[in-house]
Amino acid sequence: MADQIKPLLSIKTQEILRQYKTTNFIITKTIYMRHLKFLLLGLFLMLSFKGICQDKISQQVLERLKAQQTCWNNGDLEGYLDFYAPVDSVRMIYSAGVVYGKNNIADFFKKYWPKERMGKLTMTDFVVEPLSKKDAFVSAKFSVDAPNGKNSSGNFSGIMRKINGIWYLYVDHSG
C-alpha cells in the first residue's frame, strides 16, 4: 500500500515542482536578461566614452605638435621650445646622447639650430596613442629643409604629458 501512495505523491509533487521550476526559470531568465541588457549598455557606453576621450586626446596632442611645427617654420625658436615640458625630468634623446632639462634642451637647440639654419620643418605620418588621461605616445616622420642646403630628416617618437591642462613634449627621441 505504501508503494501505491508513493507514486501518487510523487506525481503531485513532480507536477508542483515542474510548475515551480517553470515559473522560477521564467522569472530568473527575465531578471538575468534585464541585468544583461544593463550590463551590455554600460559596457557599450564605457567603450564609447573611452573612444571619445582617446579621440579628444589625440586631437589635442596633434594640434600641439602642429603648433610647434608652425613656431619652427616662423623662426620662433623660443616658441618652439615652449612646447617642451617645464620640468627638470624632460629629456631629448638623439644620436649622440640624452639632454635633460628644458634649459639644457634650449641650449642644445640654440647651438645646433640657430635661427638662420632652422628652415622649414615638415612632420608627416603622425601616430598619437593615448596611454592615459595625462600621457600619450607620439611618433611621426620629420624633415627640415635648411636654407644652407644641409637638410635633415628621420623619425621621431616621444611621450606627450599633460601638465596643468596643457600638453607638452616630455620625452623627445629623434633620429
Steps between C-alpha positions, in 0.01 A plus 500: 500500500785738573629430148164609352493834694861586417443521125189720558690737727789492262280596205342790690834603638653476154222716353545765771877493453461522120275806534735655755806437282327641192384812685835537674685454170290768328546743789875426522542530122317834500717633782821381330394648166418833664840503673675390183341785305623752759843340508533510121371858485750603768784326319405665171484845661832447678675396178341787309608748765853361499511531121372859516759586768779341297390691189496824699847433643635411155355818353644720777845343471501527121400868521792565736749325271376698199522825698859409593576442131354844420729664758800332340396605150457861620856498637362524856743276688379625842142418402610158376677431830189598698351168389750309714374417850601755764650235729855388573427143390412601142747340259608495140666186368707526181785311331773642725323455833233640727439859605306549825315813609329771301789748535752246370270411210470872421881536504529200264257648248656846519841349430409257221189662354549878495223698332690531171523119477147411606339489154170321446389214723254250358348225715293221346356158581398595852411227747341605828421224745349612831650308793296668774316828558837672547742311274506419130751328275576692180703429190542651155742550215676834480711689253670837526577681177780729619587822316866393475400180318597271791166330533412261777234232516402197703248379750413617844307345783423615845267541790271799531394581856210717610614743770259758642260432212760548222667227291880518497772294340643307796725251320631582152689232310620603154709311256 
